[in-house]
Amino acid sequence: MAEEQYLRSTFAQDATLCDRVLAAAKQNRDQLQLFVDIVHFLTRTNGDKKQQHQTNGLSAADPSSKKRKLDAMSEGTTDGAFDVSSAVSILDLPDVSFTIPVRKKLDIKLMTSETGTSVNAGLLITGKDMSYAIPWASVAHVFCLPVPEKAARQQNFVVVLHSSNPCHGEIQFVFTLQETSYTGPCTQAAEQDTLVTLTGRMINTCLMEQGKGITLPAEDEFHSAIPQSHRKGEVGYHVKAHLGSKDGYLFFLSSGILFGFRKPIQVFQFHDIESISYTSVLQRTFNLVITTQTSPDDQNQDSKEIEFAMLDQADFAGIDEYVKRHGLNDASMAKERMAKRIGVNDPKRRKGEETNGTENPTQADEEEETELQRAERELQDAEDEEEDDYDPGSEGESEGEGSDSEEETGDRDGDGGEIEEVGQDGEAEEYDEDDDEAV
């Protein structure tokens, strides 16, 4: 993961300390983020002290010298900083809302060299008390993703740097632009351009020399089956999910999977994914487990599992099709995974195991179940917990529907004797067993 790689590079000169930090981080995911935040704080603090010392040492008799040194301090990257003084701005975006690394409005300048090459060019982000100068060569990924559940159209730009080349200790930047018309002085703006389309096109132009570009969601790649209530008729590309105590959104893209938009952004490139599997498959929700491969520089490190919880069952088919299309190993059938996960969210099994210290009598049979059979059993158990009179023959009914005749028939022969089907007039039509068998 990006955080682990960042910590490895930070503590590269002290292997023992690095191992201790990573060992502690493995015990608790929050510990990993705590270490990253501490490094960020120390980096910024040391940088501010250094800048203050340099500023206090400037000669008041030489204003031009003071300006040159202040310009040098604003260049802002720890590695491979570009020369801001020899670059020109091709697009200025004032007062842009950032959520990562800080929640405030900052100014953005897309910079290129005077010769039009990527040398001495990059993304300049400035604020009242901070500055980041990010060379285009340091950028690993840029994503442009719609902000979910907003009535007004907005796009989040996610900029991810190479972990080996952070900017003031930061490797992720997220800013939001409105889908409104551009009215600035940029000479390359077209009449129909919005802030989003112009910014995206200009960033693509700057990244082209690096062989990169912005990753966008695509309907033929993945789209949610859940209608967007806030913008009817539009396709949604996100899936709600929880990672531990954090809620967020999963995006299934052409290059991998992204989880945002809380810090840190989780990015899973296809080549980093060992397998994807499903657990806790219930009537309305399921969990998605992404197993990442071991780091190339540490073959002794175990594969890591990241579990996203409470995904809506309506999106299961689309996600499963995406997983299979990209050849991401669906490891749900692996015996070791099934043995580990079996019954995790089955309250009846837990209750049976705790009562009198006895084991559930179906445990041996469950270990031989297929994933589909286990999912069906868990679904059945969950529904039985919710309502005692659940009729397995009325699987297509909406929750709370049904009739007295159904309950009577179900009690009589136990086979769900009648099936309800909603007709064109919106009222339920009844078919008895004979009609159903004829069909």
N, C-alpha and C positions, 0 to 999 in steps of 0.2 A: 504494500500500500504506500501511497505517497507520503503519509506521515512518518512511517517507519524508515523509508529511504531518506527523508529529510533529517531525521534524528541520527541516522548512520553517518551522513555527510557532516553533520554538526559536530559529532563526537568522534570523528575519524582518527584524531590524534591520540585518543585514549580508548583503546579497545575494551579494556576492563570496565570502565565506566559505561561505555556504550552497551555492553552486554547486560549490565545491571539495570540500566534504564529500560531496555527492551523486555527484559524478563519481568520487570514490574508492570510494564504496559500490557503484557499478555494476560496478566491476572484480571485486568479490568480495562475495558475500552475507554472509560473516562480518564483513567490514568494516562493513557497515550496522548489524549488531547491536552491534558494538564501539562505534560512535559513540553509539548509543542508550544503552548501558550507561554510557558516560562521562558523558553528560548527566544520567542518573538519579543517578549518584554525586555529581556536583557539586551537583545540586539538593538532595539529601538532606543533604550536608555543609554547604552554605550555610544550609539551614534549621535544622540542629542548632546551628550557631554562633550564628545569630540568636536562637534560643530560649534558649540558654545565656546570652547577653548580656542578654536581657530578664529572665531569672530572677535573675541576679546583681544587677540594678539595682532589684529590688523592695524596698520598705521593710518591714523586719521588724516595724515598729510597726503595720502595717495588714494583718492576715491576710486580711480580706475582699477587699482590693485584690489581694493575691497570688493568691487563688482565682479571681477574675474573669479575671486575665491568663493564668493557666494554662489556664482553660477556653477562652479565646480562641485560645491556641496549639494546642489539641487539635482545632480545627475542620479544619485540615489540607488544604484544597484550595488550589491556586494561583489558580483562577478560580471565581467563583460559589459559594463555600462557604456552606453553610447554617448557621444559628445553632443550635448544639447546645443551648445553654442554654434556648431557647424551644421545643424539641422534646421529645416524649415517646416512649418505646420501646413498640412494640406486640409485639415478639418479641425475646427474648434467647437467643442461642446461644453458650454458653461453650465454649472449647477446641475450636475448629473447625480441622481440618487444612487449611492452605493450601499450594499448590505454586507459585503466582505471585501477587504478585511475590517472596515469600520462602517458604522451606520451613520453616514452623513453625506452632505452634498459636496462633490469635488468637481474640479474642472478637468476635462480630457482634451488632449491634443494628439492627433495622429501625425507623427513626424516622419519625414523622409530627408535624405541627404540632398544637398544642392545639385548633385549629379544625377539624382533620381534612382540611386541604388539603395540597397538595404543597409549598406555600411553607414554607421552613424545615424541610424534611423530606429524608431521604436514608438512605444506608447508612453506618453508623458501624462501623469496624473498628479495634480497639485491641489493643495488646500491651504488653509490659513497657517497650519503648523505642521504640514507634512508634504512630502514629495516622493513620487516613485517614477523612475525612468526605466522602462522595460524594453530592452532590445527585442526586435522581432525574432532574432535567432534564439532567444530564451523561451519563446512561447511554444509549448507542446501541443495544446489544444485550445480551440475557441468554439464555443457552442452558442447558438442563438435559439432560445426556447420561450414559448409563450408563458406568461405568468398565469397560473391556474386561478380559476374562480374569481375573476375580476370582470366587472361589467365593461370597463374601458379596456381597449386593446393595449397591452403592454408586452414588451419582450425583455427577457433577462439575457444579457451577454455574460457568459462565463468564460473567463480567461484563466487557463491553467498553465503554469510555468514548469519547466523541467525541474525536478526536485534538486538536482545538482547545481542549479543556478537561480536561487531565490532572489527576490528584490526586497531588501531590508528584512529578510527573514520570512517574507510572505511568498506563497506560491499559488494562491488563488485570489482572483478578483471577480466580483460580481456587481454589475451595475444594470439599472433598468432604464429603458427608453420608451416613451409613449409613441404609439402609432399615429402621430400627428404630422402635418405638413412641415417640411423644412423651410425656414425663412431666413437662413443665415447667408453669409457672403461667399460660401464655397462656390468656386467657378465650375466645379464638376458636377454640381447638382442639376438634376433634370426637373422639369416642371412638375411631374407627378411624384417626385421623391418625398418620402416621409423621413423622419429622423432615423428610423430603423433601417429602411432600404438603403439610404445613402451611407450610413455608418457601416452596414454590412458589406456593401460594395467596396468601400474604401479600405476596410480591413482586409478583404480578400485580395485586393490589389497589392497591399503591403506584404501579405504572407505568400504571395505567388512565387516570389523568388526563393522562398524557403521550401517550396513544394507542398504547401499546406493551404488550408482554407477553412471557412466556417462550417461546422456541422449543424444541419437543420433537421427537424423532425419531418418525416414523410408519411403520408397516409398509407402508401403501399408497403411501408416498412412495419409500422404498427400504429393503430389508432384505437382509442378506448371505445368500448361498446356502450358506455354510459352516456346518455345525452347531457349536454351542458345546459343546466337550467338558467345560467346567467346570460348565455348567448345562444339562443335556440337556432338549430340548423347548422351550427358550426361543429367541426370535428374536434374532439379533445385528444391530446397526445399523452396525457399524464395518467398515472395510476396512483391513487393515494396509498400510502404505506407508512409503517412505523419501524424505526430502527432503534430498538431499546425504548427509551422514553421520548425520543425525538420523532415528531411527525414530519412528513415531507412527501415528495412526489418522485416516482420512478419514471424515467423516459427511456424507451427502447429505440435506440438509434442505429444508423447504418454502420457505425464503427464500434458500438458497445452500449453499455447501460450506464445511465447517470442517475444519482439520487441527490436531490436538492430540495430547498435551497438554504438550508441551515449550515452553519460552519461546523465541520468541514464538508465540502462537496465530495461525494463519493463517485469516482469514475472507474468503471470496469471495462477496459479494452478487451476485445475478443481473445487476444493472445494471452491475457492474464487470467482468463476464466478456465478453471479445470473442469467444472461441471455445474449444472443448475438442477435443482430438485425441488419438490413440493412437499410440504408437511402440513399437518393440522388442517386437512381438507375437510371443511364443514359445509353446511348448507349455504351460507352466505359469504363466507370468507375462506381464505387459505393463506399459507405462508410460503414465501419464496426464499430458497437458500442458495446463495452463490458461493461456491468454493473456489478460492483463488489459488493459483499455482505458487510453488515456493519461489523465493527470490533467486535469480541466477547466481548471485554471489554468496548464497547460503543454502547449499543443498541439504543441510541437516535440519533446516527449519520445516516444521510441519505445515501442511496446507491449512489455510484459514477459512472458516465458514462465517459468512455474514448472513444473518437471517432477517428478512423483512416481513413484518407481520401485518395481518388484517387487510390483505388485498381483497378487493371485491370479486366475488365468484363470477360476476358477469364478464370480467376480463380474462378469465382463465384460458379460454379457447384461443384468444388472440395471442396471449403471452406464450402458450405452449407451441403454437404454430411458429412464432418468432424463434423460439429456442431450437426447434427442430430444423428450421430453414437454414439457420446459421451453424448447424452442426455442433451446437453446444451440448455436451454430453448430459443427457437426462439420467442422473444416477439414482433415481427413485427406486429402481429395481435392485440395487446393490444390497446384498443380505446384511452387510455390516451396518449400512445406513438404516435399513428397515428395522433391524434389531435395536438400534440405538433410539430411533424415533417412535417405535410402536407404543401406542397408548399414552403419549405425552399429554394429550388433551382429552382423554377419555375419562370423565369423572367417575363412571361406574367401575372401571378397572382400578383406579386409585382407591376408591372406597372399598372394593373387594380385597385389595392387598393389605389394607390397613386393619380390616376387621379380623380379629382373632389371629392375626399374623398369617393368614392363609393366602395362598396364591390363587389368582383367578384360574379356573379350570380350563379356560380356552386359550391360555397363553401359548402352549405348545403348538396349537393349531394356528394361532395368529402369526407365528414366526414363519410359517410356510405360506402365508397369504401373499397374493400379488398386491401391488400398490393399488390397483383399481378396486380389488375386493376390500382392502383395508379402508379405502376412502368411503366406499359404500356403507361399510359397517359403522364407521364413525359418524357418517351422515345420519344413518338410521338411529343410532344411540342418541345423538344430539336432538333429533326430532322427538324421540320418546321422552327425553327429559323435559322438553318444552310443553308437550301436551300428551296426556295419558291416552286420549282417544284417537290418536293419529291413525289414519287409514292408509296403509301403504299402497293401496290401489288408486288413491287420488293424488298422485304425485304432482300433477300439473296444476292443482288448485292454488289460488292465492291464499296467503295466511289469513285465517279467520273466516274463510268461506266454508260452505258445506250445508247440508240439510239434515233434518231429522231422519228422513228416509234412509240416508246414507249410513247414519250411525246405527239404525236398526238393522240394516242389511249387513253391515260390517260385523255386528254382534252375532248375527245369525249364522253366517258361513265363514267369516274371517278372511274373505278373499277380496274385499273391496268390491262388492257386487255391482255398484253403479259408478260410472265415471261422469263427472261434470265437464261440459264443454261450453264455452261462451259462444252464443250465436251472434249473427250480424246485428240483431236488435239490442245486443248488450245484456239480454237475460239468459240465465242458465237453462240449457236444454238437457233433459235426462235421457240416457240410453241404458237399457238393462243389459244383463249379461249376454243374452242371446244375440242381440244386435251387435254387441262388441265382438263376439266370436265370429259372426258372419263376416265382419269387416276383416 
